[in-house]
Amino acid sequence: MSYTIGLIGCGHISQKHLDTISRLTEVTLTAVSDVQVQRMEAAANDYLRNTARTDTIKQYSDYHEMLEDSAIDIVIVAVISGLHAQIAIEALQHGKHVILEKPIALSLKEADDIIRLAETTGKQVLVCHQLRYRPLLSRIKTLLEEGLLGAPYLGVASIRINRSHDYYASAGWRGSWAMDGGMLVNQGIHLVDLLTWFFGDMESIYGEIANQGDYKETEDVASGIISFQNKAKGVIEANTITQPNNIGYHLSVFAEHGTISLGGPSLDQLDRCYIKNHPEISEELMVLAEQKDEHLYMYKNFIGALTNQKKKVLVDGREGKKALMAIFGLYKSHQSGKPVPAPLPSFSTLEMQSKNKKTGSE
């Protein structure tokens, strides 16, 4: 069976989706939408040229018109973060399956609304935490599940990158609590998602943030500790003020019988792999580190869930909410100065707007 796709949002991240769609026979891009008409036209024309298609792609400057198109099966939501939930909810209400860029939403209520609506409509939602689909990271997850690493003790996620004044000035929504959601929500959420995926249910979150730039509302420095129900700890250390440019991303897992540490500009470098009595796994992970086609695996998982009811989307709404809750717990802890129990009943990035731009305090 073949599914038709409509893309809402033709910015930078949309290219990943378009490249992936072009490699799949099970889906066909039939429509695009963007408020910037020239960008929308360029996306459609480039896609047709790159795929050597001779037909046309429908173009909508108003995404509402696309949602009315009953011929579209799947909608990709690749707009600014503050509009993710609104458009995803409308797409579900119009009977579409949804591929939703991260974050799932900027409030827990909106995330819950998406989860609830997907269940009542019977439609699938995929939240794009694509690193879960990278073979190397997926294998680390199974090593933890199979017990080869023994009891998990500690996970450390480090984000050390640069986002300049010019970056925030390039679009009015960047660096705003209402539409961007924060540095951790935008740049840090993938590694936070891996921590929560590897270590399971959270017990509490503690954290602090700071903002060194008076040209934006959101944080550029964050540190936090997640206490998991299995007694493991997760440490988050993130900043976007690394000078003069990115150092990169690091993720380490420390356990009873081993240590695995990843780094590099794209988290694709195996810095250490030691598992007691299993030296062969190091070589296996070295090979897997070369495989980075996670968007393709993500789409195949989604299509598989559409065609076979026994298969599940790896990162559905419930899974996509977990990293958001961890980050919101850190934000809420910063406000109160105390650890925050998980799960949080509610939180929105709008609750951060009353805080002082520079320090994040009253």
C-alpha positions as CSV (number, residue, x, y, z in Angstrom):
1,M,0.0,0.0,0.0
2,S,1.2,3.5,-0.8
3,Y,0.5,6.6,1.4
4,T,0.3,10.2,0.3
5,I,2.2,12.8,2.3
6,G,1.7,16.6,2.8
7,L,4.5,18.6,4.2
8,I,3.7,21.6,6.4
9,G,6.8,23.8,6.9
10,C,9.5,24.0,4.2
11,G,12.4,25.3,6.3
12,H,15.8,23.8,6.9
13,I,14.6,20.7,8.8
14,S,12.2,19.8,6.0
15,Q,15.1,18.8,3.7
16,K,15.7,15.7,5.9
17,H,12.2,14.6,5.5
18,L,12.1,15.3,1.7
19,D,15.4,13.4,1.2
20,T,14.0,10.4,3.1
21,I,10.6,10.4,1.4
22,S,12.4,10.4,-2.0
23,R,14.0,7.0,-1.1
24,L,10.8,5.2,-0.1
25,T,8.4,3.5,-2.5
26,E,5.7,3.3,0.1
27,V,5.0,7.0,0.3
28,T,4.5,9.8,-2.2
29,L,4.9,13.6,-1.6
30,T,1.7,15.2,-3.0
31,A,1.5,18.6,-1.3
32,V,3.6,21.2,0.5
33,S,2.6,24.2,2.6
34,D,4.5,27.3,3.9
35,V,3.6,30.9,4.6
36,Q,6.7,31.9,2.7
37,V,5.6,31.2,-0.8
38,Q,9.0,31.4,-2.5
39,R,10.4,28.8,0.0
40,M,7.4,26.6,-0.6
41,E,7.8,26.8,-4.4
42,A,11.5,26.1,-4.2
43,A,10.9,23.0,-2.0
44,A,8.4,21.6,-4.4
45,N,10.4,22.3,-7.5
46,D,13.6,21.0,-6.0
47,Y,11.9,17.8,-5.0
48,L,10.4,17.2,-8.4
49,R,13.8,17.9,-10.0
50,N,15.8,15.6,-7.6
51,T,13.3,12.7,-8.0
52,A,12.9,13.2,-11.8
53,R,9.1,13.3,-11.3
54,T,7.1,14.8,-14.2
55,D,3.8,15.5,-12.3
56,T,3.0,18.4,-10.0
57,I,3.0,18.9,-6.2
58,K,0.1,20.9,-4.7
59,Q,1.1,24.0,-2.9
60,Y,-0.8,25.7,-0.1
61,S,0.2,29.0,1.5
62,D,-2.5,28.2,4.1
63,Y,-2.0,24.8,5.8
64,H,-5.7,24.7,6.7
65,E,-6.5,24.1,3.0
66,M,-4.1,21.2,2.9
67,L,-5.8,19.6,5.9
68,E,-9.1,19.7,3.9
69,D,-7.6,17.6,1.2
70,S,-9.0,14.1,1.8
71,A,-6.4,12.6,-0.6
72,I,-3.6,13.2,1.9
73,D,-2.9,10.4,4.3
74,I,0.0,11.7,6.3
75,V,1.0,15.2,7.4
76,I,4.5,16.2,8.4
77,V,4.6,19.1,10.8
78,A,8.0,20.8,10.4
79,V,7.1,24.3,11.5
80,I,8.4,26.4,14.5
81,S,8.1,24.7,17.9
82,G,5.3,26.9,19.2
83,L,3.0,25.7,16.4
84,H,3.7,22.0,16.6
85,A,0.8,21.0,18.9
86,Q,-1.8,23.2,17.2
87,I,-1.2,21.9,13.8
88,A,-0.8,18.3,14.9
89,I,-4.1,18.4,16.7
90,E,-5.8,19.9,13.7
91,A,-4.3,17.3,11.4
92,L,-5.6,14.5,13.7
93,Q,-9.0,16.1,13.7
94,H,-9.0,15.9,9.9
95,G,-8.2,12.2,10.0
96,K,-4.5,12.4,9.1
97,H,-1.6,10.4,10.5
98,V,1.1,12.8,11.8
99,I,4.9,12.9,11.7
100,L,5.7,15.6,14.2
101,E,9.1,17.3,14.5
102,K,10.4,17.6,18.1
103,P,9.3,18.8,20.6
104,I,5.9,17.3,20.7
105,A,4.6,20.5,22.2
106,L,5.5,23.4,24.5
107,S,3.1,22.3,27.3
108,L,2.3,19.0,28.9
109,K,-1.4,19.7,28.3
110,E,-0.9,20.0,24.6
111,A,1.1,16.8,24.6
112,D,-1.7,15.0,26.4
113,D,-4.2,16.4,23.9
114,I,-2.2,14.9,21.0
115,I,-1.9,11.6,22.8
116,R,-5.6,11.4,23.6
117,L,-6.7,12.5,20.1
118,A,-4.4,9.9,18.4
119,E,-6.0,7.2,20.6
120,T,-9.6,8.3,19.9
121,T,-9.1,8.8,16.2
122,G,-7.0,5.6,15.7
123,K,-4.4,7.6,13.9
124,Q,-0.6,7.2,14.3
125,V,1.6,9.9,15.6
126,L,5.4,9.8,15.3
127,V,7.5,12.3,17.2
128,C,10.9,12.8,15.5
129,H,13.4,11.7,18.1
130,Q,15.3,10.1,15.3
131,L,18.4,9.2,17.3
132,R,16.5,6.3,18.9
133,Y,16.6,4.7,15.4
134,R,20.4,5.0,14.9
135,P,21.7,1.5,15.0
136,L,24.5,2.3,17.5
137,L,22.1,3.8,20.0
138,S,19.5,1.2,19.5
139,R,22.1,-1.5,20.2
140,I,23.1,0.3,23.5
141,K,19.5,0.2,24.5
142,T,19.3,-3.6,23.9
143,L,22.6,-4.1,25.8
144,L,21.0,-2.4,28.8
145,E,17.7,-4.4,28.4
146,E,19.5,-7.7,28.1
147,G,21.6,-7.0,31.2
148,L,25.0,-7.3,29.6
149,L,26.0,-4.0,31.2
150,G,24.6,-5.0,34.6
151,A,22.9,-2.5,36.8
152,P,22.9,1.0,35.3
153,Y,24.5,3.6,37.5
154,L,24.9,6.8,35.6
155,G,24.2,8.5,32.3
156,V,25.8,11.8,31.3
157,A,24.6,14.0,28.5
158,S,26.7,17.0,27.4
159,I,25.8,19.5,24.8
160,R,28.5,22.1,24.1
161,I,27.6,24.1,21.0
162,N,27.5,27.7,19.8
163,R,24.4,29.7,18.9
164,S,25.4,33.3,18.2
165,H,23.5,36.6,18.4
166,D,23.0,36.4,14.7
167,Y,21.4,33.0,15.0
168,Y,18.7,34.4,17.3
169,A,18.3,37.6,15.3
170,S,17.7,35.6,12.1
171,A,14.1,34.8,13.2
172,G,11.9,36.6,15.7
173,W,10.7,33.4,17.3
174,R,14.2,32.1,18.2
175,G,15.0,32.5,21.9
176,S,11.4,33.1,23.0
177,W,9.6,31.0,25.6
178,A,6.3,31.1,23.6
179,M,7.5,29.9,20.3
180,D,11.0,28.4,20.7
181,G,10.7,26.9,24.2
182,G,14.2,27.1,25.5
183,M,17.7,25.8,24.6
184,L,17.1,22.4,26.1
185,V,13.8,22.0,24.2
186,N,15.4,23.1,21.0
187,Q,19.0,21.9,21.0
188,G,19.2,19.5,23.9
189,I,16.1,17.4,23.7
190,H,17.6,14.6,21.6
191,L,20.2,13.7,24.2
192,V,17.7,14.1,27.1
193,D,15.4,11.7,25.2
194,L,18.2,9.1,25.0
195,L,18.8,9.4,28.8
196,T,15.1,8.8,29.5
197,W,15.0,6.0,27.0
198,F,18.1,4.2,28.3
199,F,17.2,4.5,32.0
200,G,13.5,4.4,32.2
201,D,10.9,6.0,34.4
202,M,12.0,9.1,36.4
203,E,11.6,9.7,40.1
204,S,12.6,13.3,40.3
205,I,14.4,16.1,38.5
206,Y,16.6,18.9,39.8
207,G,18.2,21.6,37.8
208,E,19.3,25.2,37.2
209,I,19.5,27.4,34.2
210,A,21.1,30.7,33.3
211,N,20.8,33.2,30.4
212,Q,23.9,35.1,29.4
213,G,22.4,36.9,26.5
214,D,20.1,39.9,26.9
215,Y,18.9,39.6,23.3
216,K,16.7,36.6,24.1
217,E,14.4,35.2,26.8
218,T,15.5,31.6,27.0
219,E,18.4,29.9,28.7
220,D,21.8,29.3,27.2
221,V,23.3,27.3,30.1
222,A,21.6,24.4,31.9
223,S,22.6,21.7,34.3
224,G,20.4,19.0,35.9
225,I,20.2,15.7,37.7
226,I,17.5,13.1,36.9
227,S,16.9,10.4,39.6
228,F,15.4,7.3,37.9
229,Q,13.3,4.7,39.6
230,N,16.0,2.1,39.0
231,K,18.3,4.2,41.3
232,A,20.4,5.3,38.3
233,K,21.2,9.0,37.9
234,G,21.2,11.1,34.8
235,V,23.3,14.2,34.5
236,I,22.5,17.0,31.9
237,E,25.1,19.6,31.1
238,A,24.3,21.9,28.2
239,N,25.2,25.3,26.8
240,T,25.0,27.2,23.6
241,I,27.8,29.7,24.5
242,T,30.8,27.5,23.6
243,Q,33.4,29.7,22.0
244,P,34.2,30.2,19.2
245,N,32.2,27.3,17.8
246,N,30.8,23.9,18.6
247,I,32.7,21.2,20.5
248,G,29.8,18.8,20.0
249,Y,27.7,16.2,21.9
250,H,28.7,13.6,24.4
251,L,26.7,10.7,25.9
252,S,28.1,8.2,28.4
253,V,26.6,5.2,30.1
254,F,28.3,3.9,33.3
255,A,27.0,0.6,34.6
256,E,28.0,-2.3,36.8
257,H,29.8,-4.3,34.1
258,G,30.8,-1.7,31.6
259,T,31.2,1.8,30.2
260,I,30.1,3.2,26.8
261,S,31.0,6.7,25.9
262,L,30.1,8.5,22.6
263,G,31.1,11.9,21.3
264,G,31.8,13.9,18.2
265,P,30.1,16.7,16.3
266,S,27.1,14.4,15.6
267,L,27.4,11.9,18.4
268,D,28.8,9.3,16.0
269,Q,32.2,8.7,17.6
270,L,32.7,5.7,19.9
271,D,35.2,7.0,22.6
272,R,35.0,4.0,24.8
273,C,33.3,0.6,25.0
274,Y,34.1,-1.8,27.7
275,I,31.8,-4.6,28.7
276,K,33.2,-7.2,31.1
277,N,33.7,-10.6,29.4
278,H,32.4,-9.3,26.1
279,P,35.3,-7.7,24.2
280,E,33.6,-8.5,20.8
281,I,30.9,-5.9,21.5
282,S,33.4,-3.1,21.1
283,E,34.1,-4.1,17.5
284,E,30.4,-4.5,16.9
285,L,29.7,-1.0,18.1
286,M,32.5,0.4,16.0
287,V,30.8,-1.0,12.9
288,L,27.4,0.3,13.9
289,A,28.8,3.8,14.5
290,E,29.2,4.1,10.7
291,Q,25.5,3.6,10.2
292,K,23.7,7.0,10.5
293,D,20.6,6.7,8.4
294,E,18.3,7.1,11.3
295,H,15.6,9.1,9.4
296,L,15.2,6.3,6.9
297,Y,14.8,3.8,9.8
298,M,12.4,6.1,11.5
299,Y,10.1,6.4,8.5
300,K,10.2,2.6,7.9
301,N,9.1,2.0,11.5
302,F,6.2,4.5,11.0
303,I,5.1,2.9,7.7
304,G,5.4,-0.5,9.3
305,A,3.0,0.6,12.0
306,L,0.5,1.9,9.4
307,T,0.5,-1.4,7.4
308,N,0.6,-3.8,10.4
309,Q,-1.4,-3.3,13.5
310,K,0.9,-5.6,15.5
311,K,3.8,-3.2,14.9
312,K,4.2,0.0,17.0
313,V,5.7,3.4,16.4
314,L,8.8,3.5,18.5
315,V,8.4,7.2,19.5
316,D,4.7,7.8,19.6
317,G,3.1,10.7,21.6
318,R,3.6,9.0,25.0
319,E,7.3,8.4,24.3
320,G,7.7,11.8,22.8
321,K,6.4,13.4,25.9
322,K,9.0,11.8,28.2
323,A,12.0,14.0,27.3
324,L,9.8,17.1,27.4
325,M,8.7,16.2,30.9
326,A,12.4,15.8,32.0
327,I,13.2,19.2,30.6
328,F,10.1,20.8,32.2
329,G,11.1,19.2,35.5
330,L,14.5,20.9,35.3
331,Y,12.8,24.3,34.5
332,K,10.3,23.9,37.3
333,S,13.1,22.9,39.7
334,H,15.0,26.0,38.7
335,Q,12.0,28.1,39.7
336,S,11.5,26.4,43.0
337,G,15.1,25.6,43.9
338,K,14.0,22.1,44.9
339,P,13.8,18.7,43.2
340,V,10.6,18.1,41.3
341,P,8.8,14.8,41.6
342,A,8.0,12.9,38.4
343,P,5.6,12.7,36.6
344,L,4.8,16.4,36.5
345,P,1.0,17.1,36.4
346,S,1.4,20.2,34.2
347,F,3.9,22.7,32.9
348,S,4.2,25.1,30.0
349,T,7.1,27.2,28.7
350,L,4.8,30.2,29.1
351,E,5.4,29.8,32.9
352,M,9.0,30.9,32.2
353,Q,8.0,34.2,30.6
354,S,7.6,36.0,34.0
355,K,11.2,35.3,34.8
356,N,13.9,37.9,34.3
357,K,15.6,37.6,30.9
358,K,19.1,37.7,32.2
359,T,19.0,35.3,35.2
360,G,15.8,33.4,34.8
361,S,14.8,34.6,38.3
362,E,12.0,36.9,39.5
